Protein backbone atom coordinates (compact mmCIF):
# COMPACT_ATOMS: atom_id res chain seq x y z
CA UNK A 1 0.00 0.00 0.00
CA UNK A 2 1.26 3.48 -0.89
CA UNK A 3 -0.19 6.61 0.71
CA UNK A 4 0.90 10.23 0.23
CA UNK A 5 2.06 11.68 3.55
CA UNK A 6 3.24 15.12 2.47
CA UNK A 7 5.79 17.17 0.60
CA UNK A 8 9.51 17.52 1.41
CA UNK A 9 10.06 20.91 3.03
CA UNK A 10 13.41 21.32 1.26
CA UNK A 11 12.83 20.22 -2.36
CA UNK A 12 9.07 19.71 -2.76
CA UNK A 13 9.26 15.99 -3.56
CA UNK A 14 6.21 13.91 -2.58
CA UNK A 15 6.82 11.65 0.43
CA UNK A 16 4.84 8.46 0.81
CA UNK A 17 4.13 5.88 3.49
CA UNK A 18 4.84 2.55 1.83
CA UNK A 19 3.57 -0.58 3.59
CA UNK A 20 3.75 1.14 6.97
CA UNK A 21 7.19 2.73 6.51
CA UNK A 22 7.72 6.46 5.95
CA UNK A 23 9.76 7.11 2.82
CA UNK A 24 11.55 10.05 4.46
CA UNK A 25 12.06 11.51 7.92
CA UNK A 26 10.16 13.77 10.29
CA UNK A 27 12.64 16.01 12.13
CA UNK A 28 11.82 19.00 14.35
CA UNK A 29 8.45 19.48 12.70
CA UNK A 30 9.84 19.23 9.17
CA UNK A 31 9.22 16.48 6.65
CA UNK A 32 12.28 15.65 4.52
CA UNK A 33 12.97 13.09 1.82
CA UNK A 34 16.00 10.85 2.41
CA UNK A 35 18.10 12.73 -0.16
CA UNK A 36 17.54 16.13 1.50
CA UNK A 37 18.09 14.63 4.95
CA UNK A 38 21.42 13.26 3.76
CA UNK A 39 22.39 16.64 2.29
CA UNK A 40 21.57 18.50 5.53
CA UNK A 41 23.78 16.09 7.51
CA UNK A 42 26.65 16.59 5.07
CA UNK A 43 26.31 20.39 5.37
CA UNK A 44 26.60 20.28 9.17
C-alpha positions in Angstrom: 0.0 0.0 0.0 1.3 3.5 -0.9 -0.2 6.6 0.7 0.9 10.2 0.2 2.1 11.7 3.6 3.2 15.1 2.5 5.8 17.2 0.6 9.5 17.5 1.4 10.1 20.9 3.0 13.4 21.3 1.3 12.8 20.2 -2.4 9.1 19.7 -2.8 9.3 16.0 -3.6 6.2 13.9 -2.6 6.8 11.7 0.4 4.8 8.5 0.8 4.1 5.9 3.5 4.8 2.6 1.8 3.6 -0.6 3.6 3.7 1.1 7.0 7.2 2.7 6.5 7.7 6.5 6.0 9.8 7.1 2.8 11.5 10.0 4.5 12.1 11.5 7.9 10.2 13.8 10.3 12.6 16.0 12.1 11.8 19.0 14.4 8.4 19.5 12.7 9.8 19.2 9.2 9.2 16.5 6.6 12.3 15.7 4.5 13.0 13.1 1.8 16.0 10.9 2.4 18.1 12.7 -0.2 17.5 16.1 1.5 18.1 14.6 5.0 21.4 13.3 3.8 22.4 16.6 2.3 21.6 18.5 5.5 23.8 16.1 7.5 26.7 16.6 5.1 26.3 20.4 5.4 26.6 20.3 9.2 
